[in-house]
Amino acid sequence: MSTEVKVPTLGESVTEATVGEWLKQPGEAVALDEPIASLETDKVAVEVPSPVAGVMGQQVVAAGDTVAVGAVIATIEAGSGKAAAPAAPASAPAPAAKAEAAAPAPAATASEDTGDGVTTLSPAVRRLVLEHGVDPSKIKGSGKDGRLTKEDVLAAANNAPEAPAAAPTAAAAAPAASGVPGRREERVKMTRMRQTIAKRLKSAQETAAMLTTFNDVDMSAVMATRDKYRESFEKKHGVRLGFMSFFTKAVALAAHDIPSVNARIDGDEIVYFDYLDVSVAVSAPNGLVVPVVRNADSLSFAEIEKAIADLGKRAKEGTLTMDDMTGGTFTISNGGVFGGLMSTPIINPPQSAVLGLHRIEERPVVRDGQIVARPMMYLALSYDHRLIDGREAVTFLKTIKEAIEDPTRLLIDL
């Protein structure tokens, strides 16, 4: 007796997804509610749990296929999981080989099979494994259920510059087959999330009259405040005091004076929001995502830091939901964590503005007629000029600068 596994409801207005990877192979034991596959929607990755306990049966679709909500993607066969799991590889080697052959990137098969029990690798992780010549079976995964992430592979590559002899040999086999040593190519289908990111960013450039204005901010006061209260803040609230809470509060203060920055165009109308839902750009294994901190204008510093920490943690684990990603009236993107000095961030439609933060570095500035070194950061505000005038954009950014350079303004709403 077999039980069908169907694509679950993925969220409002989401009707289809792409099979990212299979977490269980035919013949493997499956527990009740254990994830058997990962689906990629426009915004998040969703795991499909098994409706019953048993043995993984047929995979109806392959990784990379597009499936609709309610479609059957696999079957779970009845039987004792404990007995079925070890028996499957020995008694049915042919189906296992067939499953491997159906994988979307045959060039990675050698890497996946080097160790006993290596889990299926996502296309991005598989590409990094090949590029750096590391053995995935010897890397401890930090992702959900111990799966490897791109960060795990990069860390292993950095910690082991001298790769094992077998790995480079296997990696070199592909270019040798083409007759051109040292040159190889790999074609990997874009994930649904990456396709959506590409479409939305291109649409933003084509639709909005986008313009970017810059300013710089002296971070001395915020850094001194953070250093002074760091330990007591963490002890009381259980979360670290970061820079994002200061900038979020500063954005809320500035948006109160310049409401058009926290608005959007809908047809021939302008929609103004009396609340601030901040989309925070964070890095996830499958790309950049922008989960939302709701009602950020009414949250305390501690509540903002807790919300951002939770969203960042779940983004890394791949457990963000559609609700986490929906909405947002303004975006803050911190490219400084990657070392970026300056950028022109792209608006996150249908929003009308995005604030870009960058790395902090000591630069010479003039204070009271003296040249001194100060920790400076460039700020960039990209905005839709159809809705926001240049004067408003400059004033908005200037208000943020003043609030960060004198954090007392955040407390007295000045």
Long-range contacts (C-beta under 8 A, 24 or more apart in sequence): 1-77, 1-78, 2-57, 2-75, 2-76, 2-77, 2-78, 3-51, 3-52, 3-54, 3-75, 3-76, 3-78, 4-72, 4-74, 4-75, 5-36, 5-37, 5-48, 5-50, 5-51, 5-72, 5-73, 5-74, 5-75, 5-76, 6-70, 6-71, 6-72, 6-73, 7-39, 7-48, 7-67, 7-68, 7-69, 7-70, 7-71, 7-73, 8-46, 8-48, 8-69, 9-69, 10-39, 10-41, 10-46, 10-69, 10-322, 11-41, 11-321, 11-322, 11-323, 11-326, 12-322, 12-326, 14-41, 14-42, 14-69, 14-322, 15-68, 15-69, 16-66, 16-67, 16-68, 16-69, 17-41, 17-46, 17-66, 17-67, 17-69, 17-192, 18-64, 18-65, 18-66, 18-67, 18-191, 18-192, 19-61, 19-62, 19-63, 19-64, 19-65, 19-66, 19-67, 19-73, 20-45, 20-63, 20-122, 20-191, 20-286, 21-63, 21-120, 21-121, 21-122, 22-59, 22-63, 22-120, 23-47, 23-119, 23-120, 23-145, 24-50, 24-56, 25-56, 25-59, 25-96, 25-99, 25-120, 26-56, 26-57, 26-58, 26-59, 26-88, 26-92, 26-95, 26-96, 26-99, 27-55, 27-56, 27-84, 27-85, 27-87, 27-88, 27-89, 27-92, 27-95, 27-96, 28-55, 28-56, 28-84, 28-85, 28-88, 29-54, 29-55, 29-56, 29-81, 29-82, 29-84, 29-85, 30-54, 30-55, 30-56, 30-76, 30-81, 31-81, 35-145, 36-74, 36-76, 37-73, 37-74, 38-318, 39-67, 40-191, 40-192, 40-193, 40-286, 41-192, 41-193, 41-322, 42-192, 42-193, 42-196, 43-193, 43-196, 43-289, 43-320, 43-322, 43-325, 44-193, 44-289, 44-318, 44-320, 44-321, 44-322, 44-324, 44-325, 45-193, 45-286, 45-318, 47-144, 47-318, 48-73, 50-76, 51-76, 52-76, 52-78, 53-81, 54-78, 54-79, 54-81, 54-84, 55-79, 55-81, 55-84, 55-85, 55-88, 59-99, 59-102, 62-102, 62-104, 63-103, 63-104, 64-104, 64-189, 66-192, 104-188, 104-189, 105-186, 105-188, 107-174, 107-186, 110-170, 110-173, 111-135, 111-136, 111-170, 112-136, 114-166, 114-167, 114-170, 119-146, 119-147, 119-148, 121-148, 122-285, 122-286, 123-188, 123-189, 123-191, 124-150, 124-188, 124-285, 124-286, 125-149, 125-150, 125-152, 125-153, 125-285, 127-186, 127-188, 128-153, 128-154, 128-157, 129-153, 130-171, 130-186, 132-156, 132-157, 132-163, 133-163, 133-167, 133-168, 133-170, 133-171, 134-160, 134-163, 134-167, 135-164, 135-166, 135-167, 142-316, 143-285, 143-316, 143-317, 143-318, 144-317, 144-318, 144-319, 149-285, 149-316, 150-285, 151-285, 191-286, 191-287, 193-286, 193-287, 193-289, 194-286, 194-287, 197-287, 197-288, 200-348, 200-349, 201-346, 203-349, 204-346, 204-347, 204-348, 204-349, 205-346, 207-349, 208-347, 208-349, 208-352, 208-384, 208-385, 208-386, 209-384, 209-385, 209-386, 210-346, 210-347, 210-382, 210-383, 210-384, 210-385, 211-382, 211-383, 211-385, 211-390, 211-393, 212-344, 212-345, 212-380, 212-381, 212-382, 212-383, 213-380, 213-381, 213-383, 213-390, 213-393, 213-394, 213-397, 214-342, 214-378, 214-379, 214-380, 214-381, 214-397, 215-378, 215-379, 215-394, 215-397, 215-398, 215-400, 215-401, 216-376, 216-377, 216-378, 216-379, 216-401, 217-376, 217-377, 217-379, 217-400, 217-401, 217-404, 217-405, 218-365, 218-374, 218-375, 218-376, 218-404, 218-405, 219-243, 219-360, 219-374, 219-375, 219-376, 219-377, 219-404, 220-374, 220-375, 220-405, 221-404, 221-405, 221-406, 221-407, 222-246, 222-404, 222-407, 223-360, 223-375, 225-407, 233-301, 233-302, 236-302, 237-302, 237-305, 237-306, 238-306, 239-302, 239-305, 239-306, 239-309, 240-305, 240-309, 241-301, 241-305, 242-305, 242-308, 243-334, 243-357, 244-280, 244-304, 244-305, 244-308, 244-332, 244-334, 245-301, 245-302, 245-304, 245-305, 245-308, 246-301, 246-403, 246-404, 246-407, 246-410, 247-332, 247-355, 247-357, 247-400, 247-404, 248-278, 248-293, 248-296, 248-299, 248-304, 248-332, 249-301, 249-304, 249-403, 249-410, 250-399, 250-400, 250-403, 250-404, 250-410, 251-276, 251-278, 251-296, 251-330, 251-332, 251-355, 251-400, 252-276, 252-296, 252-297, 253-399, 253-400, 253-403, 253-409, 253-410, 253-413, 254-396, 254-397, 254-399, 254-400, 254-403, 255-297, 255-330, 255-396, 256-297, 256-413, 257-395, 257-396, 257-399, 258-388, 258-392, 258-395, 258-396, 258-399, 260-352, 260-387, 260-388, 260-389, 260-392, 261-330, 261-352, 261-353, 261-383, 261-388, 261-392, 261-393, 261-396, 262-329, 262-330, 262-353, 263-329, 263-352, 263-387, 264-329, 264-350, 264-351, 264-352, 264-387, 265-350, 265-352, 265-384, 265-386, 265-387, 266-350, 270-387, 273-329, 275-329, 276-329, 276-330, 277-327, 277-328, 277-329, 277-330, 278-328, 278-329, 278-330, 278-331, 278-332, 279-327, 279-328, 279-330, 279-331, 279-332, 279-348, 279-351, 280-308, 280-311, 280-331, 280-332, 281-331, 281-332, 281-333, 281-334, 282-311, 282-312, 282-315, 283-315, 283-316, 284-315, 284-316, 284-318, 284-320, 285-316, 285-318, 286-318, 289-315, 289-320, 289-325, 290-325, 290-328, 290-331, 290-348, 291-315, 291-320, 291-324, 291-325, 292-324, 292-325, 292-326, 292-327, 292-328, 294-327, 330-354, 330-355, 331-355, 332-357, 333-357, 335-359, 336-360, 336-377, 341-378, 342-378, 342-380, 343-380, 344-380, 344-382, 345-380, 345-382, 346-382, 347-382, 347-383, 347-384, 352-383, 352-384, 352-387, 352-388, 353-381, 353-382, 353-383, 353-384, 353-388, 353-393, 353-396, 354-381, 354-382, 354-383, 355-379, 355-380, 355-381, 355-400, 356-380, 356-381, 356-382
